[in-house]
């Protein structure tokens, strides 16, 4: 299993989206930007249908946990859904393939992974399909949101799992000793 990183700043997250648009296409950029907003696992993200969007919420059953999820869509996520639906009125899936070979199916995890890895090589970060979730968790943590809330957002069973997942490493812990002098 290859380890992937979180993008550590909102500016760098925006850069990834821009590079995906430049070196890939709108769909890859939309997957990245939507994934940052909703923090779903890639399998759930790619299987989203327009029927899963109910008003200003996503209502799904997570594939990995079989837990129901109700996710409020922020303005950026809603704009992506609205634009994609307007541009692809016959699509069932939010991120559906348009080519004849796989028409009517969601884009594959492998294709997304390949494109994210390519962009990661450009900017020097190990990017993968988990990077969207990790990035949201990391940015939330650095914004002062407590780890328990982030664990709930990511649907993790414990804050300890979330800490490992978003990359709170020994250096981060060590920095607390030099940053906070009482």
C-alpha positions as CSV (number, residue, x, y, z in Angstrom):
1,X,0.0,0.0,0.0
2,X,1.4,3.4,-1.0
3,X,1.1,6.1,1.6
4,X,-0.2,9.4,0.4
5,X,-0.1,12.8,2.0
6,X,-2.4,15.6,2.9
7,X,-1.9,18.9,1.2
8,X,-1.0,21.2,4.1
9,X,-2.5,24.6,3.0
10,X,-5.6,25.8,1.3
11,X,-3.4,27.6,-1.2
12,X,-1.7,24.4,-2.2
13,X,-5.1,22.6,-2.3
14,X,-6.3,25.3,-4.8
15,X,-3.1,24.8,-6.8
16,X,-3.8,21.0,-7.1
17,X,-7.3,21.8,-8.5
18,X,-5.8,24.2,-11.0
19,X,-3.2,21.8,-12.1
20,X,-5.8,19.0,-12.5
21,X,-7.7,21.3,-14.7
22,X,-4.6,22.2,-16.8
23,X,-3.1,18.7,-17.0
24,X,-6.3,16.7,-16.9
25,X,-9.8,17.9,-17.3
26,X,-12.7,19.5,-15.5
27,X,-13.9,16.2,-14.1
28,X,-10.6,15.5,-12.3
29,X,-10.6,19.1,-10.9
30,X,-14.2,18.7,-9.8
31,X,-13.5,15.4,-8.1
32,X,-10.6,17.0,-6.2
33,X,-12.6,20.2,-5.2
34,X,-15.8,18.3,-4.3
35,X,-13.8,15.7,-2.4
36,X,-12.2,18.5,-0.3
37,X,-15.6,19.8,0.6
38,X,-17.3,16.5,1.6
39,X,-14.4,14.4,2.8
40,X,-15.8,11.1,1.6
41,X,-13.8,8.0,0.8
42,X,-13.0,7.8,-2.9
43,X,-15.3,4.7,-3.4
44,X,-18.3,6.7,-2.0
45,X,-17.3,9.8,-3.8
46,X,-17.2,8.2,-7.2
47,X,-20.4,6.3,-6.7
48,X,-22.4,9.4,-5.9
49,X,-25.5,9.9,-8.0
50,X,-27.6,13.1,-8.5
51,X,-30.3,11.3,-6.6
52,X,-28.0,11.3,-3.5
53,X,-28.2,15.1,-3.5
54,X,-31.3,16.0,-1.6
55,X,-31.6,19.8,-1.4
56,X,-28.5,21.1,0.3
57,X,-27.4,17.7,1.6
58,X,-25.8,14.5,0.4
59,X,-27.7,11.5,1.8
60,X,-25.7,8.2,1.4
61,X,-24.9,4.9,3.1
62,X,-21.1,4.6,3.3
63,X,-19.7,1.6,1.5
64,X,-17.0,0.8,4.0
65,X,-18.9,1.2,7.2
66,X,-22.6,0.8,6.0
67,X,-23.3,3.8,8.2
68,X,-25.8,6.5,6.9
69,X,-24.3,9.9,6.3
70,X,-26.0,13.2,5.9
71,X,-23.5,15.8,4.7
72,X,-24.4,19.5,4.3
73,X,-23.2,20.8,1.0
74,X,-21.4,24.1,1.2
75,X,-21.6,26.7,-1.6
76,X,-18.5,25.4,-3.4
77,X,-19.9,21.8,-3.4
78,X,-23.4,22.9,-4.5
79,X,-21.9,24.9,-7.4
80,X,-20.0,21.9,-8.6
81,X,-23.1,19.7,-8.5
82,X,-25.2,22.4,-10.3
83,X,-22.6,23.0,-13.0
84,X,-22.0,19.3,-13.6
85,X,-25.8,18.6,-13.8
86,X,-26.3,21.5,-16.2
87,X,-23.4,20.3,-18.4
88,X,-24.3,16.6,-18.2
89,X,-28.2,16.4,-17.9
90,X,-28.4,12.7,-18.9
91,X,-25.7,11.5,-16.4
92,X,-26.8,9.4,-13.4
93,X,-23.5,9.7,-11.6
94,X,-22.0,13.0,-10.4
95,X,-18.6,11.9,-11.9
96,X,-19.7,9.8,-14.9
97,X,-17.5,8.8,-17.8
98,X,-18.5,10.4,-21.1
99,X,-16.5,8.2,-23.5
100,X,-18.4,5.5,-25.4
101,X,-16.3,2.7,-24.0
102,X,-17.5,3.2,-20.4
103,X,-20.5,5.4,-20.9
104,X,-23.0,5.3,-18.0
105,X,-20.4,4.3,-15.4
106,X,-18.6,6.4,-12.8
107,X,-15.0,7.3,-13.5
108,X,-12.7,4.7,-12.1
109,X,-10.6,5.0,-9.0
110,X,-7.6,3.9,-10.9
111,X,-7.9,6.8,-13.4
112,X,-8.3,9.3,-10.6
113,X,-5.4,7.8,-8.7
114,X,-3.2,8.0,-11.8
115,X,-4.0,11.7,-12.4
116,X,-3.6,12.7,-8.8
117,X,-0.2,10.9,-8.7
118,X,0.8,12.8,-11.8
119,X,0.0,16.2,-10.2
120,X,1.6,15.2,-7.0
121,X,4.9,14.5,-8.9
122,X,4.7,18.1,-10.3
123,X,4.3,19.7,-6.9
124,X,6.4,17.2,-4.9
125,X,3.7,15.7,-2.7
126,X,2.6,12.0,-2.6
127,X,-1.0,12.6,-3.8
128,X,-3.6,9.9,-4.0
129,X,-7.3,9.4,-3.7
130,X,-7.2,9.7,0.1
131,X,-5.4,13.0,-0.1
132,X,-8.7,14.9,-0.3
133,X,-10.0,13.5,3.0
134,X,-6.6,13.9,4.6
135,X,-6.3,17.5,3.4
136,X,-9.7,18.4,4.8
137,X,-8.8,16.9,8.2
138,X,-5.4,18.6,8.3
139,X,-6.7,22.0,7.3
140,X,-9.5,21.7,9.9
141,X,-7.0,20.7,12.6
142,X,-4.7,23.6,11.8
143,X,-7.7,25.9,11.9
144,X,-8.3,25.0,15.5
145,X,-11.1,22.5,15.1
146,X,-10.8,19.8,17.8
147,X,-9.7,16.3,16.8
148,X,-12.9,14.8,18.1
149,X,-15.0,16.9,15.7
150,X,-12.6,16.0,12.8
151,X,-13.0,12.3,13.7
152,X,-16.7,12.7,13.4
153,X,-16.5,14.5,10.1
154,X,-14.2,11.7,8.7
155,X,-16.4,9.0,10.3
156,X,-13.5,7.5,12.2
157,X,-14.1,5.4,15.3
158,X,-11.6,7.3,17.4
159,X,-9.6,10.5,17.5
160,X,-6.4,8.5,17.6
161,X,-7.2,7.0,14.2
162,X,-7.8,10.5,12.9
163,X,-4.5,11.8,14.3
164,X,-2.6,9.1,12.4
165,X,-4.8,9.5,9.3
166,X,-4.2,13.2,8.9
167,X,-0.5,12.9,9.6
168,X,0.1,14.2,13.1
169,X,3.5,12.8,13.5
170,X,6.2,12.8,16.1
171,X,7.6,16.1,14.8
172,X,4.3,17.7,15.3
173,X,4.2,16.4,18.9
174,X,7.8,17.5,19.5
175,X,7.0,21.0,18.2
176,X,4.5,21.4,21.1
177,X,7.3,21.3,23.6
178,X,9.2,24.2,22.0
179,X,6.1,26.2,21.0
180,X,4.4,26.2,24.3
181,X,6.5,27.4,27.2
182,X,4.7,27.8,30.5
